[in-house]
Amino acid sequence: MVDRLLGKKVIGIKQCKKTIKNGKGIILYIAKDADEKLVNPLVELAREHDVEVKYVNTMKELGRMCGIEVGSAATLVI
């Protein structure tokens, strides 16, 4: 698994959703322990816009990959 996400990225479900709707995004990372009601619509949106979706075990791990001290349910590399 990737140790650290490099390059431009947006963190959080709302920001990821907005960025994908604007036609940007390469890979969407989703935490497996995030609330499915919140992330499933985002995953569907990503697939509609041909954005690759990858899963990370925990929100804490995804936050660490982003270089932040808190967990993250979703992160989009743009």
mmCIF file of the C-alpha atoms, coordinates in Angstrom:
data_MODEL
# 
_entry.id   MODEL 
# 
loop_
_atom_site.group_PDB 
_atom_site.id 
_atom_site.type_symbol 
_atom_site.label_atom_id 
_atom_site.label_alt_id 
_atom_site.label_comp_id 
_atom_site.label_asym_id 
_atom_site.label_entity_id 
_atom_site.label_seq_id 
_atom_site.pdbx_PDB_ins_code 
_atom_site.Cartn_x 
_atom_site.Cartn_y 
_atom_site.Cartn_z 
_atom_site.occupancy 
_atom_site.B_iso_or_equiv 
_atom_site.pdbx_formal_charge 
_atom_site.auth_seq_id 
_atom_site.auth_comp_id 
_atom_site.auth_asym_id 
_atom_site.auth_atom_id 
_atom_site.pdbx_PDB_model_num 
ATOM 1  C CA . MET A 1 1  ? 0.000   0.000  0.000   1.00 0.00 ? 1  MET A CA 1 
ATOM 2  C CA . VAL A 1 2  ? 1.018   3.587  -0.542  1.00 0.00 ? 2  VAL A CA 1 
ATOM 3  C CA . ASP A 1 3  ? 2.772   5.130  2.442   1.00 0.00 ? 3  ASP A CA 1 
ATOM 4  C CA . ARG A 1 4  ? 2.061   8.773  1.604   1.00 0.00 ? 4  ARG A CA 1 
ATOM 5  C CA . LEU A 1 5  ? -0.142  10.470 -1.015  1.00 0.00 ? 5  LEU A CA 1 
ATOM 6  C CA . LEU A 1 6  ? 1.908   12.949 -3.007  1.00 0.00 ? 6  LEU A CA 1 
ATOM 7  C CA . GLY A 1 7  ? 0.751   15.750 -5.264  1.00 0.00 ? 7  GLY A CA 1 
ATOM 8  C CA . LYS A 1 8  ? -2.419  17.829 -5.146  1.00 0.00 ? 8  LYS A CA 1 
ATOM 9  C CA . LYS A 1 9  ? -5.303  16.338 -3.240  1.00 0.00 ? 9  LYS A CA 1 
ATOM 10 C CA . VAL A 1 10 ? -8.579  17.236 -1.593  1.00 0.00 ? 10 VAL A CA 1 
ATOM 11 C CA . ILE A 1 11 ? -9.623  15.714 1.713   1.00 0.00 ? 11 ILE A CA 1 
ATOM 12 C CA . GLY A 1 12 ? -13.175 15.048 2.891   1.00 0.00 ? 12 GLY A CA 1 
ATOM 13 C CA . ILE A 1 13 ? -16.369 13.762 1.324   1.00 0.00 ? 13 ILE A CA 1 
ATOM 14 C CA . LYS A 1 14 ? -17.876 17.159 0.415   1.00 0.00 ? 14 LYS A CA 1 
ATOM 15 C CA . GLN A 1 15 ? -14.674 18.497 -1.149  1.00 0.00 ? 15 GLN A CA 1 
ATOM 16 C CA . CYS A 1 16 ? -14.116 15.257 -3.092  1.00 0.00 ? 16 CYS A CA 1 
ATOM 17 C CA . LYS A 1 17 ? -17.687 15.333 -4.394  1.00 0.00 ? 17 LYS A CA 1 
ATOM 18 C CA . LYS A 1 18 ? -17.382 18.961 -5.516  1.00 0.00 ? 18 LYS A CA 1 
ATOM 19 C CA . THR A 1 19 ? -14.043 18.330 -7.252  1.00 0.00 ? 19 THR A CA 1 
ATOM 20 C CA . ILE A 1 20 ? -15.292 15.234 -9.115  1.00 0.00 ? 20 ILE A CA 1 
ATOM 21 C CA . LYS A 1 21 ? -18.382 17.142 -10.284 1.00 0.00 ? 21 LYS A CA 1 
ATOM 22 C CA . ASN A 1 22 ? -15.990 19.778 -11.690 1.00 0.00 ? 22 ASN A CA 1 
ATOM 23 C CA . GLY A 1 23 ? -14.371 17.071 -13.818 1.00 0.00 ? 23 GLY A CA 1 
ATOM 24 C CA . LYS A 1 24 ? -11.162 16.681 -11.823 1.00 0.00 ? 24 LYS A CA 1 
ATOM 25 C CA . GLY A 1 25 ? -9.714  13.687 -10.049 1.00 0.00 ? 25 GLY A CA 1 
ATOM 26 C CA . ILE A 1 26 ? -7.498  10.710 -10.793 1.00 0.00 ? 26 ILE A CA 1 
ATOM 27 C CA . ILE A 1 27 ? -7.809  8.374  -7.802  1.00 0.00 ? 27 ILE A CA 1 
ATOM 28 C CA . LEU A 1 28 ? -10.359 8.406  -4.988  1.00 0.00 ? 28 LEU A CA 1 
ATOM 29 C CA . TYR A 1 29 ? -9.249  6.773  -1.728  1.00 0.00 ? 29 TYR A CA 1 
ATOM 30 C CA . ILE A 1 30 ? -12.038 5.578  0.577   1.00 0.00 ? 30 ILE A CA 1 
ATOM 31 C CA . ALA A 1 31 ? -11.629 4.333  4.162   1.00 0.00 ? 31 ALA A CA 1 
ATOM 32 C CA . LYS A 1 32 ? -13.288 0.939  4.653   1.00 0.00 ? 32 LYS A CA 1 
ATOM 33 C CA . ASP A 1 33 ? -14.500 1.914  8.134   1.00 0.00 ? 33 ASP A CA 1 
ATOM 34 C CA . ALA A 1 34 ? -16.222 5.102  6.947   1.00 0.00 ? 34 ALA A CA 1 
ATOM 35 C CA . ASP A 1 35 ? -20.025 5.348  7.089   1.00 0.00 ? 35 ASP A CA 1 
ATOM 36 C CA . GLU A 1 36 ? -21.339 3.612  3.957   1.00 0.00 ? 36 GLU A CA 1 
ATOM 37 C CA . LYS A 1 37 ? -24.338 5.963  3.720   1.00 0.00 ? 37 LYS A CA 1 
ATOM 38 C CA . LEU A 1 38 ? -21.918 8.845  3.248   1.00 0.00 ? 38 LEU A CA 1 
ATOM 39 C CA . VAL A 1 39 ? -19.287 7.291  0.969   1.00 0.00 ? 39 VAL A CA 1 
ATOM 40 C CA . ASN A 1 40 ? -21.424 5.114  -1.338  1.00 0.00 ? 40 ASN A CA 1 
ATOM 41 C CA . PRO A 1 41 ? -22.870 8.092  -3.288  1.00 0.00 ? 41 PRO A CA 1 
ATOM 42 C CA . LEU A 1 42 ? -19.322 9.441  -3.661  1.00 0.00 ? 42 LEU A CA 1 
ATOM 43 C CA . VAL A 1 43 ? -18.047 6.090  -4.978  1.00 0.00 ? 43 VAL A CA 1 
ATOM 44 C CA . GLU A 1 44 ? -20.908 5.984  -7.517  1.00 0.00 ? 44 GLU A CA 1 
ATOM 45 C CA . LEU A 1 45 ? -20.133 9.537  -8.632  1.00 0.00 ? 45 LEU A CA 1 
ATOM 46 C CA . ALA A 1 46 ? -16.449 8.662  -9.040  1.00 0.00 ? 46 ALA A CA 1 
ATOM 47 C CA . ARG A 1 47 ? -17.277 5.625  -11.177 1.00 0.00 ? 47 ARG A CA 1 
ATOM 48 C CA . GLU A 1 48 ? -19.617 7.724  -13.362 1.00 0.00 ? 48 GLU A CA 1 
ATOM 49 C CA . HIS A 1 49 ? -16.725 10.140 -13.999 1.00 0.00 ? 49 HIS A CA 1 
ATOM 50 C CA . ASP A 1 50 ? -14.153 7.344  -14.607 1.00 0.00 ? 50 ASP A CA 1 
ATOM 51 C CA . VAL A 1 51 ? -12.202 8.102  -11.434 1.00 0.00 ? 51 VAL A CA 1 
ATOM 52 C CA . GLU A 1 52 ? -10.328 5.086  -10.059 1.00 0.00 ? 52 GLU A CA 1 
ATOM 53 C CA . VAL A 1 53 ? -11.467 4.025  -6.565  1.00 0.00 ? 53 VAL A CA 1 
ATOM 54 C CA . LYS A 1 54 ? -9.082  2.446  -4.050  1.00 0.00 ? 54 LYS A CA 1 
ATOM 55 C CA . TYR A 1 55 ? -9.813  1.368  -0.505  1.00 0.00 ? 55 TYR A CA 1 
ATOM 56 C CA . VAL A 1 56 ? -7.749  1.914  2.657   1.00 0.00 ? 56 VAL A CA 1 
ATOM 57 C CA . ASN A 1 57 ? -8.399  -0.070 5.863   1.00 0.00 ? 57 ASN A CA 1 
ATOM 58 C CA . THR A 1 58 ? -9.132  2.763  8.295   1.00 0.00 ? 58 THR A CA 1 
ATOM 59 C CA . MET A 1 59 ? -9.908  6.464  8.373   1.00 0.00 ? 59 MET A CA 1 
ATOM 60 C CA . LYS A 1 60 ? -6.914  6.992  10.663  1.00 0.00 ? 60 LYS A CA 1 
ATOM 61 C CA . GLU A 1 61 ? -4.606  5.314  8.132   1.00 0.00 ? 61 GLU A CA 1 
ATOM 62 C CA . LEU A 1 62 ? -6.001  7.427  5.275   1.00 0.00 ? 62 LEU A CA 1 
ATOM 63 C CA . GLY A 1 63 ? -5.520  10.593 7.341   1.00 0.00 ? 63 GLY A CA 1 
ATOM 64 C CA . ARG A 1 64 ? -1.915  9.605  8.019   1.00 0.00 ? 64 ARG A CA 1 
ATOM 65 C CA . MET A 1 65 ? -1.375  8.995  4.279   1.00 0.00 ? 65 MET A CA 1 
ATOM 66 C CA . CYS A 1 66 ? -2.606  12.560 3.681   1.00 0.00 ? 66 CYS A CA 1 
ATOM 67 C CA . GLY A 1 67 ? -0.260  14.004 6.280   1.00 0.00 ? 67 GLY A CA 1 
ATOM 68 C CA . ILE A 1 68 ? -2.992  15.086 8.681   1.00 0.00 ? 68 ILE A CA 1 
ATOM 69 C CA . GLU A 1 69 ? -3.451  14.236 12.363  1.00 0.00 ? 69 GLU A CA 1 
ATOM 70 C CA . VAL A 1 70 ? -7.130  13.235 12.086  1.00 0.00 ? 70 VAL A CA 1 
ATOM 71 C CA . GLY A 1 71 ? -8.903  10.525 10.144  1.00 0.00 ? 71 GLY A CA 1 
ATOM 72 C CA . SER A 1 72 ? -10.323 10.968 6.674   1.00 0.00 ? 72 SER A CA 1 
ATOM 73 C CA . ALA A 1 73 ? -13.236 9.098  5.095   1.00 0.00 ? 73 ALA A CA 1 
ATOM 74 C CA . ALA A 1 74 ? -12.294 10.133 1.562   1.00 0.00 ? 74 ALA A CA 1 
ATOM 75 C CA . THR A 1 75 ? -9.365  11.702 -0.268  1.00 0.00 ? 75 THR A CA 1 
ATOM 76 C CA . LEU A 1 76 ? -9.116  12.554 -3.962  1.00 0.00 ? 76 LEU A CA 1 
ATOM 77 C CA . VAL A 1 77 ? -5.829  12.881 -5.816  1.00 0.00 ? 77 VAL A CA 1 
ATOM 78 C CA . ILE A 1 78 ? -6.171  15.482 -8.590  1.00 0.00 ? 78 ILE A CA 1 
# 
